[in-house]
Amino acid sequence: MPMAVGAATWFLCLIFAPLSSAASMRGAADICSLPEDCRGSTCSEACCNRTDDFFCPNCQGADWECLTSRPQVGLGQAPALGATYNDFGVGGNAGFCRYQAPIAGQNKSSAYGSRLLSSHRVFAGVGLSQAQFMAAPGQRDGSIACGMCLEVTAKMALWDCDLTHPKDKFNVSKWPLHKVIVMVIDQCKDNWDLYNSTQPAGNCATGHLDFDIYPHDNNPGNLNIENVSWRAVDCPSDDLPIQFVFASNETSQWHFSVHTWDMRSPIKAMDTLAVCSNGSTAWSPMEFGSNGWAYQATKVCNDFAANYPDNVTFRLTSVYDEVIMENIRIPVGTWYQIDNWHAWPPIDGSRNFVLSKAAASAEANERYNHCRQRS
């Protein structure tokens, strides 16, 4: 986790950090005052950990330790502000994480997708600014962020359980300040790194959230939220096991891609038990991408997935270094493909991660507890 920068560190930064051409023209005193300093190599660590800097109160990338320990702020300007709403009910793009099917006419309860959403354990799915969604060193975009839960604090409209009808849509003064738990299901990249002089100008500026809703009138407007803050938390998975959702029903012992849903904490690594050409076994690292965690044979020892399809063994490692192993029977020939999405239905594992070091506040989602009780 990046360390907080005190006066001594800041002083050393000014002395020893190389000056970019832009910084040279501004002078050493301004070396970390503009966005390009934070995104570039010049003094970036000092700049981007100064909580009093308008541009850099937030973590850079999906750094779990940082995101759970330091409040993030939505810094977008009008009209997007700190958070926006996206009409998912029209059946558009499934998003980078592909956590909901792009089928028109859905609402939160009826949507094909993660049970954390459909059972109302979380308030909504969100797109997360690329500034926090993007890969931290040693990661792939989305490997930590997809399925990550956030506790959001803001003054925002209240909704019905299925996110179809907002209350007091046109009367911001009646929106209460409250906390909700959301789950990251997409990246928000719309001009995320665009600045107008010294002001973030893109719709997906650092810290921005884009809430997925299912409005009855297909109009997500007039709901944008100011003064949004959030932090990453462990998901309220409770008794849910992790689900395995294959990207295609055309799999083989040589290659397949699988998403994982409903994790209590994010997965930082996933491996498949493989059989080598000499008969020995080895763990083959899987790579994360837009189709989930991908296994590609012959990467380790001229290998293929062991015991495919009846008893494929996966090893999952969480951000807390907790390890669980699951033996999954892949239902070749009995599942079906949802167009432009996944093979259905998902496959239940037998367990979930146990460790929880970043619990949500007791008051988070309290205005929506009745929704979960009815599910």
BELTANOR-V292221 format. One record per residue. N is the residue number from 0. RES is the residue in one small letter. PSI is psi in degrees with one decimal (999 if undefined). BURIAL is b if it has 16 or more other ideal C-beta (glycine too) atoms within 10 Angstrom, else e. Layout:
n=N res=RES psi=PSI burial=BURIAL
n=N res=RES psi=PSI burial=BURIAL
This chain:
n=0 res=m psi=135.4 burial=e
n=1 res=p psi=143.3 burial=e
n=2 res=m psi=147.3 burial=e
n=3 res=a psi=146.5 burial=e
n=4 res=v psi=117.2 burial=b
n=5 res=g psi=-176.0 burial=e
n=6 res=a psi=-39.2 burial=e
n=7 res=a psi=-43.3 burial=e
n=8 res=t psi=-41.8 burial=e
n=9 res=w psi=-38.7 burial=b
n=10 res=f psi=-43.7 burial=e
n=11 res=l psi=-35.7 burial=e
n=12 res=c psi=-43.9 burial=b
n=13 res=l psi=-32.4 burial=e
n=14 res=i psi=-45.6 burial=e
n=15 res=f psi=-18.5 burial=e
n=16 res=a psi=137.0 burial=b
n=17 res=p psi=145.4 burial=e
n=18 res=l psi=132.6 burial=e
n=19 res=s psi=167.3 burial=b
n=20 res=s psi=-39.0 burial=e
n=21 res=a psi=-41.4 burial=e
n=22 res=a psi=-34.9 burial=b
n=23 res=s psi=-40.0 burial=e
n=24 res=m psi=-31.8 burial=e
n=25 res=r psi=-28.0 burial=e
n=26 res=g psi=156.5 burial=e
n=27 res=a psi=-30.7 burial=e
n=28 res=a psi=-24.1 burial=e
n=29 res=d psi=16.4 burial=e
n=30 res=i psi=-30.3 burial=b
n=31 res=c psi=38.4 burial=b
n=32 res=s psi=-14.9 burial=b
n=33 res=l psi=156.9 burial=b
n=34 res=p psi=-37.1 burial=b
n=35 res=e psi=-24.9 burial=e
n=36 res=d psi=-40.7 burial=b
n=37 res=c psi=-37.2 burial=b
n=38 res=r psi=-19.6 burial=b
n=39 res=g psi=-170.0 burial=e
n=40 res=s psi=-18.4 burial=e
n=41 res=t psi=108.4 burial=b
n=42 res=c psi=25.2 burial=b
n=43 res=s psi=-37.6 burial=b
n=44 res=e psi=-45.5 burial=b
n=45 res=a psi=-45.8 burial=b
n=46 res=c psi=-49.1 burial=b
n=47 res=c psi=8.3 burial=b
n=48 res=n psi=12.9 burial=b
n=49 res=r psi=106.4 burial=b
n=50 res=t psi=-13.8 burial=e
n=51 res=d psi=1.1 burial=e
n=52 res=d psi=126.6 burial=b
n=53 res=f psi=-35.0 burial=e
n=54 res=f psi=-21.7 burial=b
n=55 res=c psi=48.1 burial=b
n=56 res=p psi=-11.4 burial=b
n=57 res=n psi=161.2 burial=b
n=58 res=c psi=155.2 burial=b
n=59 res=q psi=109.9 burial=b
n=60 res=g psi=175.5 burial=b
n=61 res=a psi=66.1 burial=b
n=62 res=d psi=101.9 burial=b
n=63 res=w psi=-44.4 burial=b
n=64 res=e psi=-41.2 burial=e
n=65 res=c psi=-44.9 burial=b
n=66 res=l psi=-26.9 burial=b
n=67 res=t psi=-19.2 burial=b
n=68 res=s psi=-14.0 burial=e
n=69 res=r psi=123.9 burial=b
n=70 res=p psi=136.6 burial=e
n=71 res=q psi=151.7 burial=b
n=72 res=v psi=133.3 burial=b
n=73 res=g psi=112.8 burial=b
n=74 res=l psi=10.3 burial=b
n=75 res=g psi=151.2 burial=b
n=76 res=q psi=172.7 burial=e
n=77 res=a psi=143.6 burial=e
n=78 res=p psi=-13.7 burial=e
n=79 res=a psi=-36.5 burial=b
n=80 res=l psi=-149.9 burial=b
n=81 res=g psi=-20.2 burial=b
n=82 res=a psi=147.5 burial=b
n=83 res=t psi=179.1 burial=b
n=84 res=y psi=143.7 burial=b
n=85 res=n psi=130.6 burial=b
n=86 res=d psi=97.0 burial=b
n=87 res=f psi=-18.2 burial=b
n=88 res=g psi=-12.5 burial=b
n=89 res=v psi=-9.7 burial=e
n=90 res=g psi=43.6 burial=e
n=91 res=g psi=-141.2 burial=e
n=92 res=n psi=139.1 burial=e
n=93 res=a psi=-10.1 burial=b
n=94 res=g psi=164.6 burial=b
n=95 res=f psi=-45.3 burial=b
n=96 res=c psi=-18.8 burial=b
n=97 res=r psi=45.9 burial=b
n=98 res=y psi=-9.3 burial=b
n=99 res=q psi=145.7 burial=b
n=100 res=a psi=139.9 burial=b
n=101 res=p psi=65.7 burial=b
n=102 res=i psi=125.6 burial=b
n=103 res=a psi=149.9 burial=e
n=104 res=g psi=5.5 burial=e
n=105 res=q psi=160.6 burial=b
n=106 res=n psi=-175.1 burial=b
n=107 res=k psi=-39.8 burial=b
n=108 res=s psi=-35.5 burial=b
n=109 res=s psi=-8.4 burial=e
n=110 res=a psi=137.8 burial=b
n=111 res=y psi=120.8 burial=b
n=112 res=g psi=-162.1 burial=b
n=113 res=s psi=138.3 burial=b
n=114 res=r psi=-22.5 burial=b
n=115 res=l psi=-33.7 burial=b
n=116 res=l psi=-55.0 burial=b
n=117 res=s psi=-24.8 burial=b
n=118 res=s psi=7.2 burial=b
n=119 res=h psi=25.1 burial=b
n=120 res=r psi=-29.0 burial=b
n=121 res=v psi=154.2 burial=b
n=122 res=f psi=-43.7 burial=b
n=123 res=a psi=163.8 burial=b
n=124 res=g psi=150.4 burial=b
n=125 res=v psi=152.8 burial=b
n=126 res=g psi=140.0 burial=b
n=127 res=l psi=137.1 burial=b
n=128 res=s psi=137.9 burial=b
n=129 res=q psi=-23.1 burial=b
n=130 res=a psi=-31.8 burial=b
n=131 res=q psi=-18.2 burial=b
n=132 res=f psi=-33.5 burial=b
n=133 res=m psi=162.4 burial=b
n=134 res=a psi=134.9 burial=b
n=135 res=a psi=167.6 burial=b
n=136 res=p psi=133.5 burial=e
n=137 res=g psi=3.3 burial=e
n=138 res=q psi=172.4 burial=b
n=139 res=r psi=145.3 burial=e
n=140 res=d psi=124.8 burial=b
n=141 res=g psi=-15.9 burial=b
n=142 res=s psi=-35.4 burial=b
n=143 res=i psi=-40.4 burial=b
n=144 res=a psi=-39.6 burial=b
n=145 res=c psi=121.5 burial=b
n=146 res=g psi=-1.9 burial=b
n=147 res=m psi=139.7 burial=b
n=148 res=c psi=146.6 burial=b
n=149 res=l psi=142.9 burial=b
n=150 res=e psi=116.8 burial=b
n=151 res=v psi=133.6 burial=b
n=152 res=t psi=123.1 burial=b
n=153 res=a psi=163.2 burial=b
n=154 res=k psi=108.1 burial=e
n=155 res=m psi=162.2 burial=b
n=156 res=a psi=149.3 burial=b
n=157 res=l psi=152.5 burial=e
n=158 res=w psi=162.1 burial=b
n=159 res=d psi=172.4 burial=e
n=160 res=c psi=-34.5 burial=b
n=161 res=d psi=8.0 burial=b
n=162 res=l psi=43.6 burial=b
n=163 res=t psi=-26.5 burial=b
n=164 res=h psi=111.7 burial=b
n=165 res=p psi=153.1 burial=b
n=166 res=k psi=138.0 burial=e
n=167 res=d psi=47.8 burial=e
n=168 res=k psi=-38.7 burial=b
n=169 res=f psi=14.4 burial=e
n=170 res=n psi=81.5 burial=e
n=171 res=v psi=-29.7 burial=e
n=172 res=s psi=-19.5 burial=e
n=173 res=k psi=-2.3 burial=e
n=174 res=w psi=125.7 burial=b
n=175 res=p psi=150.5 burial=e
n=176 res=l psi=121.1 burial=e
n=177 res=h psi=174.8 burial=b
n=178 res=k psi=140.0 burial=b
n=179 res=v psi=157.1 burial=b
n=180 res=i psi=127.8 burial=b
n=181 res=v psi=167.9 burial=b
n=182 res=m psi=134.4 burial=b
n=183 res=v psi=121.8 burial=b
n=184 res=i psi=2.4 burial=b
n=185 res=d psi=162.5 burial=b
n=186 res=q psi=148.6 burial=b
n=187 res=c psi=107.5 burial=b
n=188 res=k psi=1.1 burial=b
n=189 res=d psi=97.4 burial=b
n=190 res=n psi=41.3 burial=e
n=191 res=w psi=-26.1 burial=b
n=192 res=d psi=22.4 burial=b
n=193 res=l psi=131.3 burial=e
n=194 res=y psi=141.9 burial=b
n=195 res=n psi=99.5 burial=e
n=196 res=s psi=-110.8 burial=e
n=197 res=t psi=13.1 burial=e
n=198 res=q psi=131.6 burial=e
n=199 res=p psi=126.2 burial=b
n=200 res=a psi=-12.5 burial=e
n=201 res=g psi=159.8 burial=b
n=202 res=n psi=-21.0 burial=b
n=203 res=c psi=44.9 burial=b
n=204 res=a psi=163.8 burial=b
n=205 res=t psi=134.8 burial=b
n=206 res=g psi=-3.4 burial=b
n=207 res=h psi=144.5 burial=b
n=208 res=l psi=140.7 burial=b
n=209 res=d psi=102.3 burial=b
n=210 res=f psi=130.8 burial=b
n=211 res=d psi=124.9 burial=b
n=212 res=i psi=176.3 burial=b
n=213 res=y psi=59.1 burial=b
n=214 res=p psi=138.0 burial=b
n=215 res=h psi=-27.6 burial=e
n=216 res=d psi=10.6 burial=e
n=217 res=n psi=30.5 burial=e
n=218 res=n psi=100.7 burial=e
n=219 res=p psi=11.5 burial=b
n=220 res=g psi=171.2 burial=e
n=221 res=n psi=29.6 burial=e
n=222 res=l psi=1.2 burial=b
n=223 res=n psi=149.3 burial=b
n=224 res=i psi=132.6 burial=b
n=225 res=e psi=165.4 burial=e
n=226 res=n psi=53.1 burial=e
n=227 res=v psi=132.6 burial=b
n=228 res=s psi=152.9 burial=b
n=229 res=w psi=163.4 burial=b
n=230 res=r psi=154.1 burial=b
n=231 res=a psi=141.0 burial=b
n=232 res=v psi=163.6 burial=b
n=233 res=d psi=142.2 burial=b
n=234 res=c psi=147.8 burial=b
n=235 res=p psi=59.5 burial=b
n=236 res=s psi=-29.5 burial=b
n=237 res=d psi=-115.1 burial=e
n=238 res=d psi=3.3 burial=e
n=239 res=l psi=131.6 burial=b
n=240 res=p psi=162.0 burial=b
n=241 res=i psi=138.4 burial=b
n=242 res=q psi=147.2 burial=b
n=243 res=f psi=122.5 burial=b
n=244 res=v psi=110.1 burial=b
n=245 res=f psi=140.9 burial=b
n=246 res=a psi=-25.6 burial=b
n=247 res=s psi=151.2 burial=e
n=248 res=n psi=3.6 burial=b
n=249 res=e psi=83.8 burial=e
n=250 res=t psi=166.3 burial=b
n=251 res=s psi=173.7 burial=e
n=252 res=q psi=-8.7 burial=b
n=253 res=w psi=-28.1 burial=e
n=254 res=h psi=145.5 burial=e
n=255 res=f psi=161.7 burial=b
n=256 res=s psi=140.4 burial=b
n=257 res=v psi=136.2 burial=b
n=258 res=h psi=153.1 burial=b
n=259 res=t psi=135.4 burial=b
n=260 res=w psi=153.8 burial=b
n=261 res=d psi=27.9 burial=b
n=262 res=m psi=142.8 burial=b
n=263 res=r psi=-40.6 burial=b
n=264 res=s psi=156.0 burial=b
n=265 res=p psi=154.1 burial=b
n=266 res=i psi=130.6 burial=b
n=267 res=k psi=-14.7 burial=b
n=268 res=a psi=147.4 burial=b
n=269 res=m psi=138.6 burial=b
n=270 res=d psi=154.4 burial=b
n=271 res=t psi=136.1 burial=b
n=272 res=l psi=124.6 burial=b
n=273 res=a psi=155.4 burial=b
n=274 res=v psi=127.8 burial=b
n=275 res=c psi=164.7 burial=b
n=276 res=s psi=-22.7 burial=e
n=277 res=n psi=4.1 burial=e
n=278 res=g psi=-11.7 burial=e
n=279 res=s psi=170.0 burial=e
n=280 res=t psi=155.7 burial=e
n=281 res=a psi=154.2 burial=e
n=282 res=w psi=125.7 burial=b
n=283 res=s psi=116.1 burial=b
n=284 res=p psi=137.4 burial=e
n=285 res=m psi=149.9 burial=b
n=286 res=e psi=137.9 burial=e
n=287 res=f psi=140.9 burial=b
n=288 res=g psi=-167.6 burial=e
n=289 res=s psi=-16.7 burial=b
n=290 res=n psi=14.8 burial=e
n=291 res=g psi=-152.9 burial=b
n=292 res=w psi=121.5 burial=b
n=293 res=a psi=132.5 burial=b
n=294 res=y psi=129.0 burial=b
n=295 res=q psi=119.5 burial=b
n=296 res=a psi=163.9 burial=b
n=297 res=t psi=8.8 burial=e
n=298 res=k psi=-29.6 burial=e
n=299 res=v psi=-53.8 burial=e
n=300 res=c psi=46.8 burial=e
n=301 res=n psi=53.0 burial=e
n=302 res=d psi=171.2 burial=b
n=303 res=f psi=160.7 burial=b
n=304 res=a psi=127.1 burial=b
n=305 res=a psi=139.9 burial=b
n=306 res=n psi=28.2 burial=e
n=307 res=y psi=138.4 burial=b
n=308 res=p psi=1.2 burial=b
n=309 res=d psi=-24.1 burial=e
n=310 res=n psi=62.7 burial=e
n=311 res=v psi=129.8 burial=b
n=312 res=t psi=125.9 burial=b
n=313 res=f psi=143.5 burial=b
n=314 res=r psi=121.9 burial=b
n=315 res=l psi=131.8 burial=b
n=316 res=t psi=124.8 burial=e
n=317 res=s psi=172.5 burial=b
n=318 res=v psi=-14.9 burial=b
n=319 res=y psi=9.1 burial=b
n=320 res=d psi=20.2 burial=e
n=321 res=e psi=134.6 burial=e
n=322 res=v psi=130.7 burial=e
n=323 res=i psi=150.9 burial=b
n=324 res=m psi=139.9 burial=e
n=325 res=e psi=135.0 burial=b
n=326 res=n psi=116.4 burial=e
n=327 res=i psi=130.8 burial=b
n=328 res=r psi=117.5 burial=e
n=329 res=i psi=120.5 burial=b
n=330 res=p psi=61.4 burial=e
n=331 res=v psi=126.9 burial=e
n=332 res=g psi=-9.7 burial=e
n=333 res=t psi=-8.0 burial=e
n=334 res=w psi=176.9 burial=b
n=335 res=y psi=161.3 burial=e
n=336 res=q psi=126.4 burial=e
n=337 res=i psi=127.8 burial=b
n=338 res=d psi=133.8 burial=e
n=339 res=n psi=26.1 burial=e
n=340 res=w psi=-118.5 burial=b
n=341 res=h psi=168.4 burial=b
n=342 res=a psi=140.6 burial=b
n=343 res=w psi=142.1 burial=e
n=344 res=p psi=169.8 burial=e
n=345 res=p psi=166.9 burial=b
n=346 res=i psi=123.9 burial=b
n=347 res=d psi=132.9 burial=e
n=348 res=g psi=-170.6 burial=b
n=349 res=s psi=-6.6 burial=e
n=350 res=r psi=178.9 burial=e
n=351 res=n psi=169.3 burial=b
n=352 res=f psi=146.2 burial=b
n=353 res=v psi=-41.2 burial=e
n=354 res=l psi=136.8 burial=e
n=355 res=s psi=110.7 burial=e
n=356 res=k psi=-0.4 burial=e
n=357 res=a psi=66.6 burial=b
n=358 res=a psi=147.6 burial=e
n=359 res=a psi=160.3 burial=b
n=360 res=s psi=153.6 burial=e
n=361 res=a psi=-32.2 burial=e
n=362 res=e psi=-7.7 burial=e
n=363 res=a psi=131.7 burial=b
n=364 res=n psi=8.7 burial=b
n=365 res=e psi=-26.9 burial=e
n=366 res=r psi=-7.5 burial=e
n=367 res=y psi=16.2 burial=b
n=368 res=n psi=-32.1 burial=e
n=369 res=h psi=-27.2 burial=e
n=370 res=c psi=-43.4 burial=b
n=371 res=r psi=-36.2 burial=e
n=372 res=q psi=-26.6 burial=e
n=373 res=r psi=-14.8 burial=e
n=374 res=s psi=999 burial=e
